[in-house]
């Protein structure tokens, strides 16, 4: 009986389709970035310089952290739209605690507090998804309103203009800085390094651990993943907790960069981040994507916005352009993936 079932278990996308599609989507995203950079350099020759690279790294740090968390959830077959609310809550609560309880605490304490808050709120998402067995989109919409509502009820719209000294110093610290020929001083903040550390950690989890295999297995087909011995509850708790962790860290870095703690910051960026992850090769259906592709997707969205600004396109049209590119990019591969699933009769039944 085992011999008869085994070929069926090995047939879904994770065995054959994922590596090929993932690599192809990455190259497509990279090609779009290269074409846009060439076009921008013709419009503005000053674009191709070190200052642009530094500006780009600063701009993608926080979105990149959010995107990595969203990608992990998408890889497991879920979707999370609560990460901006989690990031805002984590940054604000951390600032309040440190200012009132431990104002002289080191930066490590700030990261520990904001990470803990993010993990707890993220795991709450995972627990609710697992217990109620409803789509994670519904759960995370609810928790987003819950977190925002709690902040409004207990905090109001009070901004903190004074950050804890350690956080403020971190926001000002730079790895390297130099003065360009035009006399403008450009610097690369230490916060940009956090994105690369998070990307390396995410890659390791997804590619070198049993949990990573469980995540992609659950994204491919949750029922088959459970039959293979993977715990759906552990997967749910981990992916949403991991997304909450990165959301908390991203919120802290955003606060340090803007020099302010706003409880209603980061609102409305959900679709931009999800679009970037999809552009990088991840699938809304789950089980697909790579860390490199996710980061390239974030870079692509930022380069698109930069190019539109340079040519004078109003900001209201930027999302339209991003949406068109998402549709075109996704359409290039949907027919191929559909034919594969039809060939093997793969049907995904998942709770996330």
C-alpha positions in Angstrom: 0.0 0.0 0.0 2.9 2.3 0.8 4.4 1.7 -2.7 1.1 2.7 -4.3 0.8 6.0 -2.3 4.4 7.1 -2.6 4.3 8.3 -6.2 1.3 10.5 -5.4 3.0 12.1 -2.5 6.0 13.0 -4.6 4.1 14.5 -7.4 3.1 18.1 -6.2 4.9 21.2 -7.2 7.4 21.1 -4.4 9.2 18.1 -6.0 9.6 19.5 -9.5 8.1 22.8 -10.3 9.3 25.0 -7.4 13.0 25.2 -8.1 12.5 25.9 -11.8 9.7 28.5 -11.4 11.5 30.2 -8.4 14.7 30.7 -10.4 12.9 31.9 -13.4 10.9 34.5 -11.5 14.1 35.8 -9.8 15.8 36.3 -13.2 12.7 38.1 -14.5 12.6 40.4 -11.5 16.3 41.1 -11.8 15.9 41.8 -15.5 13.2 44.3 -14.8 15.4 46.0 -12.3 18.3 46.2 -14.7 16.1 47.7 -17.5 14.6 50.3 -15.2 18.1 51.3 -13.9 19.3 51.8 -17.5 16.2 53.9 -18.3 16.6 56.0 -15.2 20.3 56.5 -15.9 19.4 58.0 -19.3 16.9 60.4 -17.7 19.3 61.2 -14.9 23.0 60.3 -15.3 23.6 61.0 -11.7 21.5 58.0 -10.8 24.4 55.5 -11.2 26.5 56.5 -8.2 27.2 55.3 -4.7 24.8 57.8 -3.2 21.9 56.0 -5.1 23.0 52.6 -3.7 23.0 54.0 -0.1 19.7 55.7 -0.6 18.2 52.5 -2.0 19.5 50.4 0.9 18.0 52.8 3.4 14.7 52.8 1.6 14.4 49.0 1.4 15.5 48.1 5.0 12.1 48.3 6.7 10.0 47.1 3.7 12.6 44.3 3.3 12.1 43.1 6.8 8.4 43.1 6.5 8.6 41.4 3.1 10.7 38.5 4.5 8.0 37.9 7.2 5.2 38.0 4.6 7.2 35.6 2.4 7.5 33.0 5.1 3.8 33.2 5.7 3.0 33.0 2.0 5.4 30.0 1.6 3.3 28.2 4.2 0.1 28.9 2.2 -1.1 31.8 4.4 -1.2 35.5 4.1 -0.6 38.2 6.8 -1.8 41.8 6.6 -1.4 42.6 10.3 2.4 43.2 10.3 2.1 47.0 10.0 -0.1 47.1 13.1 2.2 44.7 15.0 5.3 46.8 14.0 3.6 50.0 15.1 2.5 48.5 18.4 5.9 47.0 19.1 7.8 50.2 18.4 5.5 52.4 20.5 5.2 50.0 23.5 9.0 49.5 23.5 9.6 53.3 23.5 7.1 53.8 26.3 8.6 51.0 28.5 12.2 52.2 28.0 11.5 55.9 28.6 9.5 55.3 31.8 11.2 52.2 33.3 14.7 51.9 31.9 15.8 55.0 30.0 19.5 54.1 30.1 19.0 50.5 28.9 21.3 49.4 26.0 20.0 48.9 22.5 19.9 45.1 23.0 17.1 45.6 25.5 15.1 47.6 22.9 15.5 44.8 20.4 14.5 42.2 23.0 11.3 44.0 24.0 10.2 44.8 20.4 11.0 41.3 19.2 9.1 39.7 22.1 6.0 41.9 21.4 6.2 41.0 17.8 6.6 37.3 18.4 3.7 37.2 20.9 1.3 39.1 18.6 2.4 37.0 15.6 1.9 33.7 17.4 -1.6 34.9 18.4 -2.3 35.1 14.7 -1.0 31.6 14.2 -2.9 30.2 17.2 -6.2 31.7 15.9 -5.6 30.4 12.4 -5.0 26.9 13.8 -7.9 26.9 16.2 -10.6 28.4 14.1 -9.5 26.8 10.8 -10.4 29.9 8.8 -8.2 31.7 6.1 -5.4 33.6 7.7 -6.4 36.7 5.7 -9.6 36.9 7.8 -7.7 36.4 11.0 -5.0 38.9 10.3 -7.5 41.5 9.2 -9.2 41.0 12.5 -6.1 41.2 14.6 -4.9 44.3 12.7 -8.1 46.1 13.7 -7.8 44.7 17.2 -4.2 46.0 17.7 -5.0 49.4 16.0 -8.2 49.7 18.1 -6.3 48.9 21.4 -3.7 51.6 20.6 -6.5 54.1 19.9 -8.4 53.2 23.0 -5.4 53.2 25.5 -2.9 55.5 23.8 -4.9 57.8 21.5 -2.9 59.8 18.9 0.0 60.7 21.2 3.3 60.8 19.5 6.6 60.4 21.3 9.1 62.9 19.9 11.8 61.8 22.4 13.1 58.3 21.9 15.2 56.2 24.3 18.9 57.4 24.0 20.0 54.0 22.7 17.4 53.9 20.0 18.1 57.4 19.0 21.8 56.8 18.8 21.2 53.7 16.7 19.2 55.7 14.2 22.1 58.1 13.8 24.9 55.6 13.7 26.5 55.0 10.3 28.7 52.3 8.8 30.3 54.6 6.3 29.8 58.1 5.0 31.4 60.2 2.3 30.9 63.5 0.5 30.0 63.4 -3.1 31.3 65.7 -5.8 28.2 67.9 -5.4 29.0 68.4 -1.8 26.2 66.2 -0.4 27.2 63.9 2.5 25.9 60.4 2.0 25.9 57.7 4.7 24.9 54.1 5.1 23.2 53.5 8.5 23.9 50.4 10.7 20.2 49.6 10.4 20.7 48.4 6.8 22.9 45.6 8.2 19.9 44.2 10.1 18.2 43.4 6.8 21.1 41.3 5.6 21.2 39.4 8.9 17.5 38.8 8.8 17.7 37.6 5.2 20.5 35.2 6.0 18.5 33.9 9.0 15.4 33.5 6.9 17.3 31.6 4.2 18.9 29.3 6.8 15.5 28.5 8.3 13.8 27.7 5.0 16.7 25.8 3.4 18.6 24.1 6.2 16.0 23.2 8.8 13.2 20.7 9.2 10.8 23.6 9.9 11.7 25.0 6.5 10.7 21.8 4.8 7.5 21.8 6.8 6.7 25.3 5.7 7.0 24.6 2.0 5.2 21.2 2.4 2.3 23.0 4.1 2.2 25.6 1.4 2.1 22.9 -1.3 -0.6 20.8 0.3 -1.4 21.0 4.0 -3.2 17.6 4.1 -0.2 15.8 2.5 2.2 17.6 4.8 0.2 16.4 7.9 0.2 12.8 6.5 4.0 13.1 6.2 4.2 13.9 9.9 4.4 17.7 9.9 2.4 19.5 12.6 0.2 22.2 11.1 0.0 24.0 14.5 3.7 24.2 14.8 4.0 25.6 11.3 1.3 28.2 11.9 2.8 29.3 15.2 6.3 29.5 13.7 5.5 31.4 10.5 3.3 34.0 12.1 5.6 34.3 15.1 8.6 34.8 12.7 6.6 37.4 10.7 5.8 39.1 14.0 9.4 39.1 15.0 10.5 40.8 11.8 7.6 43.2 12.0 8.7 44.2 15.5 12.3 44.7 14.5 11.2 46.6 11.4 9.0 48.9 13.5 11.9 49.7 15.8 14.2 50.5 12.9 11.5 52.7 11.4 11.1 54.6 14.6 14.9 55.0 15.0 15.2 56.3 11.4 12.3 58.8 11.6 13.2 59.9 15.2 9.6 59.5 16.4 7.3 56.9 17.8 3.9 57.1 16.3 1.3 54.5 17.3 -0.4 54.8 14.0 2.7 54.7 11.8 3.1 52.2 8.9 -0.5 52.1 8.0 -1.5 51.3 4.4 1.7 49.5 3.3 0.3 46.0 3.4 -0.5 45.7 -0.4 2.9 47.3 -1.3 4.8 44.7 0.6 2.7 41.8 -0.6 3.1 43.1 -4.2 6.9 43.2 -3.7 6.9 39.6 -2.4 4.8 38.4 -5.3 7.0 40.2 -7.8 9.9 38.3 -6.3 8.4 35.0 -7.2 6.3 34.0 -4.2 2.9 32.6 -4.8 -0.3 33.5 -3.1 -1.2 29.8 -3.3 1.9 29.0 -1.2 4.9 26.7 -1.5 6.9 28.9 -3.8 9.5 31.6 -3.6 13.0 32.4 -2.3 14.6 34.9 0.0 16.7 36.4 -2.9 13.6 36.8 -5.0 11.7 38.5 -2.1 14.5 41.1 -1.7 14.7 41.6 -5.5 10.9 42.3 -5.4 11.3 44.9 -2.8 14.2 46.5 -4.8 12.0 46.5 -7.9 9.1 48.3 -6.3 11.5 50.9 -4.9 13.2 51.4 -8.2 9.8 51.7 -9.9 8.8 54.4 -7.5 12.1 56.2 -8.0 11.8 56.1 -11.7 8.3 57.4 -11.7 9.3 60.3 -9.5 12.1 61.2 -11.8 9.8 61.4 -14.8 7.3 63.4 -13.0 4.5 60.8 -12.6 2.2 61.7 -9.7 2.4 59.4 -6.6 -1.2 58.4 -7.1 -0.2 56.6 -10.3 2.6 54.7 -8.8 0.5 51.9 -7.3 -1.3 51.6 -10.7 2.0 50.9 -12.4 3.1 48.4 -9.7 -0.3 46.7 -10.0 0.1 46.3 -13.8 3.6 44.9 -13.4 2.4 42.4 -10.8 -0.4 41.3 -13.1 2.0 40.9 -16.1 4.7 39.2 -14.0 2.2 36.7 -12.5 0.5 36.0 -15.8 3.7 34.9 -17.4 3.8 31.9 -15.1 0.3 31.1 -14.1 -0.5 29.0 -17.2 2.6 26.9 -16.8 1.9 26.2 -13.1 -1.7 25.4 -13.8 -0.8 22.9 -16.5 1.6 21.2 -14.0 -1.1 20.9 -11.3 -3.6 19.6 -13.9 -1.1 17.0 -15.0 -0.5 15.6 -11.5 -4.0 16.3 -10.2 -2.7 18.4 -7.3 -5.3 20.0 -5.1 -4.3 22.1 -2.2 -6.5 21.9 0.9 -5.2 24.2 3.6 -6.4 26.0 6.7 -4.0 28.9 6.3 
